[in-house]
Amino acid sequence: MPPPSDIVKVAIEWPGANAQLIEIDQKKPLSSIIREVCDGWSLSGSEQFALRYADGPQLYITEQSRGEIKNGTILRLAISPTRAARQLLERIQSHGIDARLEALKELAKLSADPTFATEFINMEGIATLARLVESGTHFGEMLAFTLTAFLELMDHGIVSWDLISLSFIKQIAGYVNQPMVDVSILQRSLAILESMVLNSHSLYHRVAQEITVGQLIAHLQVSNQEIQTYAIALINALFLKAPEDRRQEMASTLAQKHLRSIILNHIIRGNRPIKAEMAHQLYVLQVLTFNLLEERMMTKMDPSDQAQRDIIFELRRIAFDGENDPGGTEKRKAMYTKDYKMLGFTNHVNPAMDFTQTPPGMLALDNMLYLAKLHQDTYTRIVLENSSREDKHECPFGRCAIELTRMLCEILQVGELPNEGCNDYHPMFFTHDRAWEEFFCVCIQLLNKTWKEMRATAEDFNKVMQVVREQITRALAMKPSSLDQLKSKLRGLSYSEILRLRQSERMSQDDFQSPPIIELRERIQPEILELIKQQRLNRLCDGSCFRKGGNRRRQDKFWFCRLSLNHKVLHYGDLEEPPQGEVPFELLTDKIPVSDIKSVVTGKDCPHMKEKSALKQNKETMELAFSILYDPDEALNFVAPNKYEYCIWTDGLCALLGREMGSDLTRSDLDTLISMEMKLRLLDLENITIPEAPPPVPKEPSTYNFTYNYG
């Protein structure tokens, strides 16, 4: 007979004594259980003790967290968090250097525990650490452990960052501004300043006054990628929190300090692979840089503003080489109208009206002027070759440039906040100081070329734009390393190639619609679904690594989950770092019987998502969240690293519970594999030779052993 669900069998250790094997009754107060454990070793004063996990982060067990204890867990009797906090607070203020160093080392480790952190903070522990830093008497390891403990304690969000003193900020900023400082101290100082900027509006201004951008950029030229990552993260934080009127000024300063070329040469083209966190910070910097365009994108043109109208006059002058204006107002107006029509504006009489819609607003006019001035030959060639055509196949430059600008803003999500967890940066945007404008210039030439290849007329405008969008997005997905490589990728994506790719990708939808083929498809579908189900379950058996919730800066917080080979138990446990290969079941100390699983919920229905705010990054996180609800009223919460892993796990769990797999990935796989199987079977039919006798043996259903390699 299985033990009651309220009884948990564990082992409890105490230094110098044999472990106790006991059954914990989860209905009994934790203090009573600790008293019984102390009695087993004849220890008095049970209120001075507590239970901690012996493995992993070794967190304290509280009444709130005791439900997470599983059968077979190894626990350790330890001094209570209150007693530990008091002792450490006394030791870090002692006169003995060795004793103080050991105390700070232990404090840096314990500070990650929220129970201990609460007790230590209540004893004014953070103020004590701040005074140690402000004194300027700590160096080397002692200072590094002090800063680590401070940062871990603040990350719990128990106290406000606004309480930090100006002298503390100056001291931390001093470590960052020093040309030579210990790597561990520099790393923690950069992380502390980043947290200050992100968590306090008032501290942003103080940090911005103390930190020199030039010194931050200097940290990008070192060989340590961790330091480079923290330096870019601080630059991004300052950029993100800067008032709108300061962002352009900051961008100009960064440009003068050659930030882009330093990132390109020392990071993107460096001799080390770019890690995930660095890729994320490069993506954030790319987004924040493009967001500087938002003001122009959302600015309507004022048709009565002469300075703005002069830009349109300049476009006309460059295109038509400053032809002499005819005498008389009416003749001049008629000539301007003709020229504006040849320039491809929708409103020939007053082209300023073409720029009154936002987006793209004035940004489109900025792009056109850049092309006309910096790539004058290209500009005049596009305008003149189309203005001279009389076969209705002319490509309207003005209308195309405006719509193309809007499209590029959508593709690059100009004006949107960075997504948490996204690493989608494009190296080519770091190869030119005017990357946005050069990107536009490449794409407007592509649009003109595609228009000619399609032999389009004005009625085909939207169709051409759809093809151009597809060409651009396919080329960007290849991650070209330079603008020249982008041009090369786009040359390979001609209109005929896009048609070929579309036809290939739509075979399953377009080419198999006859009743016999539909019947064959329906007959094949169950076996393909079973194949996909087995693949999903196999992936769950392989397992996946997940990042623990909280600050993404804390790189060491990972856990791993995998399904047992007999599909009866989910094993999971904490890891110090992402695994390089298979994680043995022995390292995963916790488990959930599949028979205990009640349901799987996703998104906002997850317990760990119900308290999330509506910020952009939390919406992104919510789309990757899922939870396993199991007996008794417990939940195992996940945030998948990407959409692919999310689909694999939610589908796999549905398959495990005998429910329908409904993700977009399953529908895509189903269409692809059914199409492949049908093509194979139809190919067999085409090549069959009918013998006189005996009849052919029916062919066994095809099977596939398919794997994925998603980024």
N, C-alpha and C positions, 0 to 999 in steps of 0.2 A: 504493500500500500504506500503510495507516494506521500511525502511529508506535507503538512498543511502549507498553504501559500505564505502564511505569516512567519514560518520558520525558515531561517537561513543558516546553513552550515558553513562555518568559517574557521580559519586558523589565526590565532593571535600570538604575536611574538613580543618578547621583552629581552633586552640584552642580558646575556649570561644565564638565561633560563630556558627550559624546554618549552616549546610552543604549546599553547592550550588549544585543543580542538573542541569547540563549543557550538551549540545551537542558539542562535539569537532569535528571540521572540520579538518580532517587530511591533507587537502591541505593548510591550513593556517600555517604560521610559529609558532613554539612553543612559541616564545617570545610574539607574539600577543595574544595567548590564555592565557598566564600567566598574561599579562597586564589586560585583561578583568576580570580575576578572582580577581586580586588585586583591581580593581575598584569596584567590587561587595562588597568588605569589606572596601572600602575607605583606602586602603593601598598604600602609595607612594613608589616610587623607585622599580618598578617591576623588574628591572634588578638584584636586590639583592635577588630575590626569584626563586624557581624552584618547580617542581612537583615531588613527590615520591609516590610509592605505599604505601598504608596504612597497608597492610597485608604482611605476609611472610618476605622475606629479606629486604623489604622496600627500594628497589633500586631507584636511581634517574632516571627520564625519560629524554631521550635525543632525538635529531632529529633522531638518528640512531635506537633507541629502541622503539620509540613511536608507531610503527606499531604493537607492541605486546599488546597494550591496547585493551581490549575486552569490549563489552557492559556490563554494570552493575558493572564495576570495581570501587572500592573505592580508591580515590587518596587523597593525603595530600599536602597542600601548605607548603613548608619549605624554609628555607634560602638556597641560592644557594650553590653548592659544593665549589665554590671558597671562598665564605664568611665563610662557615663552616670550611674549612681547615685553613683559616687565624685565625679564632677565637680559634680553638682548638690548633693551633701551639703556640699562645700566652698563652693560659691557662696552657698548659703542662710545660711551662717554668716559671710559676708564683711561688711566694714564699709560697703561702698558700698550705699546704699539702692537706687539704680536697678538695680544688678547683682543684688541680693538679690530685688527685685520680679520681674525677668525670670526668675530661677531658679525662684522659687515658682510663677510662671505656667506655666512648662514642666513643673515637677514635678506640678502639678495635672492636667495633660493626660496625662502618662506614667503616673501612678499607677493608671490604669484597666487597664494592661497587667499581667497576672499575672507574666510573666517579669521585667519590670523591678521590680515590687513586691517580689518575693522577694529580689532582690539588695539593694534599698534597705533593706528591713526587716532583712536579715542584717547590715547595716552600722549597726544601731541608729538607723535613720532616723526611726522613729516616736517614739522617745524624744527625738530632737532637735527634732522638730516640737512635741511636747508641751511641751518646755522653752520654745520660742518663744512658745507660747500662754500658759503660766504666767507668763512674764515681764511680760505686760501692756504690752509696748512696741510691739506691732504693731497697726495700725489700718487701716481702709479696705480698699483692694484687697489689700494685703499680707496682712492677717488673713484675708480671704475666701479667697484662694488657699491659705493655710496650712490652713484648716479643710477646704477641698475635698480637698486632697491627703490629709490625715489620714483623712477619711471614706472615700475611695476605697481607701486602703491597708488600713484595718480591714475593709472589706467583703469582702476576699478570704478572710477567715477564717484567715489564716496565724498570727496571734497572738491570744491570748485578751483579751477586753475586761476581764477581771478584773485585768489588769496596770495599768489606768489609775489614776492617783493621785487622791487626794481634792482636791488643789489644782487639778488640771486640771478636775475636775468643777465645782468652785466657780467657776472662771473662765468655763466654758461656761454654767453656770446664770446667772451674772451678766449675760451678754449677753442671755439670755432675759428676765430680770427687769427689765432696764433699760427705762424708758418710751420712750426714743428710741435706736434703734440702726439701723445700716445694714441694709437689707432682705436683702442677700446674706449678711451675717454672721448675722442672725437665722434665716434659712432653714436654713443649715448647722448652726447651734447646735441648733435644734429637732430636726433629723435625727440629729445625733450623740447627743443625749439619748435619743431614741426607740430607737436601736440599742443603747445602753447598757442600757436597761430590758428590752428584749426578749431580749438575749443574756447577761445576767448577773443572777443572783438577788441577789448582794451589792450590785451597782451600783444595782439597783432601790431598795433602802432608802436609799442615799446620795442618789440623784437626788430621791426623794420628800421627803427632808429639805430639799433646797436649792430646789426649785421651788415657787412659790406658785400654787395653782390659780387664784386671782384674776387673776394676771398672764397665765396661759395663756388664760383667758376673754377678757381684754382684747385679745389678739391675734386673736380671732374677730370683732372689731368693726372691723377695718381693711378697706380696699377691695381688698387683694391676696389673691386666692383661693389662691395658692400658700402664703402664710403661714397662712391659715386652715386649709388642708388639713394642713400640718405640725403646727399646734397641736392640731387634733382627733386626729391620729395619735398625738401624745405623750399626750394625755388617755386615749385608748383603750389605749395600752401600759401606762400606770400602772394603769388600771382592770383590765386583763387579768391583770397580774402581781401585783396586790395580794392579800395573804392574804384568805381568805374573811371573816374577822371585820372586815377593814378596808374591804371593798367597800361595805357598807351605809353606813358612816360617810362614805366618799368620795362616794357617791351623794347623801347628805344635804347635804354641803358644796356639791356642784355645783348642787343644787336651790336652796340658799340664795343662790347666786351667779347664779341665773336663767340657767343654761346653756341650757336648752331654749328659752326665749323669745329669747335672743340668736341661737341657731342659726336659729330660725324667721325672725326679722326680718332678720338680716344675711346669711344664706346661702340658705336655701330660698326666701324671698320677696325676695331681693336682685335687683338689676337685671342680673345676669350669669348666663349658663347654667352649670349645674353640670357640671363635668368628671368624667370617669370615676373618677379617684382620689378626688375629694371624695365622689362618690356611694358609693364603697366604704367610706370612713371613716364616713359617716353610717350605712350599713348595719351596720358593726361596732359603732358606738355603740348602735344600736337593739337588736342582738342581746345585747350585754353588759348593757344596761338590763333587758331582759326576763329575762335569766338570773338577775337578783336574785330572781325569783319561784321559782327552782328549789327553794330550801330549804323553802318552804311547800308547794310542789307535791309534794315527797317526804316531807312530815311527816304521819304518820297521826294521827288524832284518838285521844286517850286517853279512852275512855268513862267512866273513873273521875275524870277531871280536872273539878272543879266549874267552874272558870273557863271552860273550853271549852264545857261543857254550858250555861253561862249565856248563851252566844251564841245557841244554839238557842232557849232560853227567850225571848231578846230578839226573835228572828224571829217567834215565836208571838205575843208581846205586841203588836208593831207591826202584824201582820196582823189580829189580832182585837181591837185597841183595848183591851187590858188588861181583858178581861171578868173579872168577879169569880170567883175560884175557889170551887167548891162546898165545903161542909164535908165532912169525912171523906176518908180516904186513898183508898179504893176509888173514890169518885165523882170525885175529882180525877184519879186515874190514868186512869179511863175517858174523862174530858173531854180530857186531854192526848193520849190515843191517837187520839181523834176529830179533834182539831186537827192533829196531825201527819199524819194521813191526808189531811186537806184541804190541808195544805201540800205534799203530793206526795212525802213521803218513802217509801222502800221499806220500811224498818223502822218501823212505826207505834209500837211499844212503846218502842224505844230508837233514835231516829234518829241518835244519835252513831255507830252502827255503819255508817251510809251513808258516813262519811268516813274509813273505815279502809283504803280501797284507794288505792294511789299508782301513778301519778298519778291524780287531781289532789289527793288529800289535803286538807289544810286550806285550800289555795288556793281551792277551791270555796266553802267556808264564808265566807272573806274576801269573795269576790265577792258572795255573797248578802247579807251584812250591809251592804256598801257600797250595794247597790241599795236595801235596806230603809231605810237611814238618809238617803242623799243623794237618792234618787228614790222617796220614800215613796208618793206617789200612784200611780206606775207599779207599784210592788211590790204594794200592796194591791189595785189593780185586777186584776192578773194572778191573784193568789191567790184573791180573792173571786169573780171571775166564773167560775173553774173549779171552785171548791169548791161552788158552788151548783147546778152542772149535775147532772142525774140521768139523762142519756142515754148514758152511757159514753164521751162524747167529751171529757171533761175532760182538760186538759193538766197532768200532774203536775209542779208547779213544782220541787220539790226534786230529783227524779230528773233532770229536764231541765237544771237549773242545774249539777249535778255532771257530767253527760255533756258539756254544752256547754263547761265549763271544760277538760275533758280534750281536747276537739276543738280549742279555740283554742290550747292548748299545743302540739298536734301541728302545726297550721297555721303557727304562728309559731316552731316549733322551739325552745321554751323548754328551756334546759339544754344545748343543743348549741353547740359552738365555731363562730365565724364561718368561712365558707368563703372561701378565697383566690380572688380574682377576681370575687366576687359583689357586685353593686351594687344589690341589691333592697331598698332602704329605702322606707318609706311616709311621705310628708310628714305625713299626719294624726296620726301618733303623736308629732309634735313640736308639736302644737297644744294640748295639755292636760297639766297636771302629773300627772293620774291617768289617763293615756291607756289603760292596760290595763283598768282598772275601767270606764271609760266605754265602751270597746269591748265589754266583756261586757254592759253594760246595753243597748246598741243591739242586740246579737245575741240576747239573751234575749227582747226584744220581737219580733224577727223570728221566732224559734222559735215563740212563742205565736201569732203571726199565721199562720204557715205551717201550724201544727197545725189551726187552724180552717179554713183554705182546703182542706186535705186531708180534713177531717171525720174525723180520725184517732181511733183508739181505742188502748188500751194495747198491743194486738197490733201496731200499726203504728209503735211507737216507733222502731225502727231505720230504717225507711223515711223517717220524718220527719227523723231526724238526717242521713241521707244527702243529702236535699234541701237541708237547711239548710247543710251543709258546702259543697255545690255553689254555693248562693247566696252564701255568704261568700267563697269562693275566686274566684268570677267577679267579685264586686264589688271585691275587693282587687287583682285583675289590672288594673282600670281606674285604679288609683292615685289614689283620691280625695284631694283636698288638705285636707279637713277632715272631722270627724265628721258634720257636717250633710250634706256631700256624700256621705259613705258611706250615710247614711240615704236620700238621694235615689236612689242607685244600687240599694240594696236594694229600695226601693219598685218600681223598674222590673223587678225579678227576682222577680215573684210565682210561685206554684206553677204557674200556667197558662203563664207565660212559660218556666219551666224545662222544662216538658213540651214546649213548642213547639221550644225549642232542642235538646232531646234528640232529638226526632223528626227535626229537620232534619239533625242531625249523624249520625244512625244510618240515614239513608236507604239508604246503600249496603249496610249489613248486614241491614236488616230487610225492605226492600221489594222486593228483587230475588232471590227464591229459587226461582222456577219454573224447570224444566229449560231452556226456550228462552232465558230471561234469563241463566242460568248459562252456557249455550253462547255467547251473545253476549259475555258478560264475558270468557270465555276467548279469544275471537277478537280482542277489542279489546286485551287486556293486552299483547301484544308491541309493538304500535305505541306504546302509552302508555309502556312501559318505555324504548323507544328515544327518545321525547320527553324523558323524565326524564334519560336518559343524556346527551343533547345539552345539556340545560340545565346539568347538572353540569359538563360539559366547558367550556361557555361561561363558567361562573363561575370555573373554574380559569384560563381565558385572561384574565379580568378581573384575577385575582390577589387576594391578601389580605395584610394586615399582621399580623405576629405579634410578640409581646413576647419579647425574649431572656430566657433563664433567669437566675435570680438574684434579687437584692433588688428588690421591686416599687417601692421608693423611687426607683430609678434610672430616671427617666422617659425618658431619651434612648436607651435600648437597644431598638431595633426593627429588624426586617428584613422584607423583602417577597419574596413568591414568586408567580410566574405562569407559566402554560403558554404555549408559543409557539402562534401561530395555526394552524400546521400540525400541532400535537399531537406534535411530535417531540422537543422540548427543554423542560426546566424551568429557568427563569431565576430567580436569587435574589441578594439582596445586602442590605447594611446600609443603614438610613435614620437620619437624625438625629431625625426626628419622624414621627408618623403622617401619611400622605399625604392631601391634600385632593381629589385627582382621580386620573386614570390615571397609573401609574408607567411611563415608557418603558423598553423593554428595554435601552436603552443605559446606564441607571443601575444595572442589575442585572449586576454584573461576574462572577458565578459561574453555572455552568450544569451540568446533568446530562442527558445523552441519555436519552430514555425507554427506548431499547434496552438501556441498562446497568442498569435497575432490576430487581432480583431479586424483591423482595416488599415489601409494606407490612404493618407490624406495629403493634399498638395497645396502650395501657395498660401493664401491668407487663412486657410483652415488649419494650418500647422500651429501647434502650441507655441513654437519659438518665433512665429511671425506675427502673432496677434498684438504684440506690443511695439512692432516696428512702426516708424514714422513713414510718411508718404513721400520722402525724398526720392529723387531719381535713382540713386544707387541702391536704396532699399527695395524699390520696385524691381530692379534687376535681380537682386538677391531673392525676392519673393518668387520670381519666375523659376528659380532653380531649387526651391525649397520643397522638401517632402518629409513626412514623418510616418513611422510605424507605430501604431497604437496597439498595445498588447496588455495582457493581464498582469497584475491587477491595476488597471487604470494608469498605466505607464506609457511613456512615449520615447522613442529613439529618434532624434531629430537630425536631419541631413540638410546640407546646402551643397549641391553638386558643383564641381569645378567648372562645368560648361554644360551647354544644352544637350550634347551628345550623351554624356554620362547620366544626366537627368533622365533622358528617354530610356536609356538602357536599364537603369535601376527601377524606375516606375513600371516599365513594361515587365521586367523580370519579376518584380514583386507581385504584379497582377497575375502573371503566369503561375507563380508559385502558389497563389491562393485560388487558382482556378477561375480567374476573372478575365474579361476581355482586355487585350492590349490595345490601347487607343492613341498612342502618341503619333506625331507627324512622322517620326523616324520609322515606325512600324508600317505606316501606310506607304511611305516611300519605298521601303525595302520590299513590301508585298508587291507593289507595282513592278519594281525592277526585276525581282526574281521570277514572277509569273511571266513577264515578257521574255526573259531569258529562256525559261523552260518551254514556252510556246514556240519560240523560234527554233529551238533544238528539235522539238517534235515535228514541227512543220517541215524542217529541213530533212528529217528522216523520211517524211512522206514523199517529198519531192524526189528523193534518191532511191526510193524503194523499187525493187524488181520483184514482180509477182511470179513466184515459182508455180510449176504445174502441180506439185505435191511434194511433201506435205505442206500444210499451211504454216506460215511463219509463227514462231513462238512470240507471244506478246512481250513487248519490251518492258523491263522494270522501270518504275518511275525514276527520273533523274534525281540525284541529290547533289548538294553543294556543300563544301566546307569553306565558308566565307568568313573573312575577318575584316576589321576596320582599322584604318590608320588616320583618325581625325586629329587635327591639331589641338 
